[in-house]
Amino acid sequence: MTESDISGNENSDSKEHENNYNVAVSPKVKASPATRKLARELSVDLSDVNGTGPSGRITNEDVRSASGRTIANDATSDSSLAVEKSVVTVPNAKLGYMQPGEHSIKGVRGVVAKNMTASWNEIPHIHSLDETDASLLIDFRTRLRNVNRKGASSITPLSIIAAATVRALKNFPMMNGHIVGNPAESIVIPSFVNLGIAVASPSGLLVPVIKNADSMDIFEIAETISEQ
């Protein structure tokens, strides 16, 4: 082997060594676990999304916007697939669902329940107030008040929110459950919804309860609230 061969091999090894350290690394995508889950459900590649959140973080709205653009592009390129592409993936139907009754808490869920119960009892609560455009809500209230039904005149934004809460608790009964035992031993899922509404009064905070609210429609809920 000549000296030139040795020199050539060394140069080749050096270039190969340099190439190993010059591999392009894509920047890390900044997104919360919830946003990543939404992206998976909507089949959105986060590496193609421009984040509008703090420090370029990708928000849920960014993902939804990207999903809309993807659907529009697919519809333009192949109109026969437009309807299929526009269907949004439905979240897991079992999420938040549990049969009524008492269920023992075990494993990771048991540990989380115990820690959350302790946090709820020991850590001071912080509340925030936000403003939102309620134009559609007010319009909905006006239309409901024009319905020829008993209780229609009692419809308020509060009664609409109360009815929506009841429906949500029926669809996701785990949110209507409560923990029993010390420490947390089991979770009880009621077969009914008793809705409490906190009211500030001169005497202090009062919480009137609408019993079996799940068996009422929005007009009955509105009438019951007005009678409290």
Summary of the structure (lengths in Angstrom):
residues: 228
radius of gyration: 28.2
end to end distance: 100.6
largest distance: 103.7
contacts: 517
relative contact order: 0.09
helix: 53%
strand: 10%
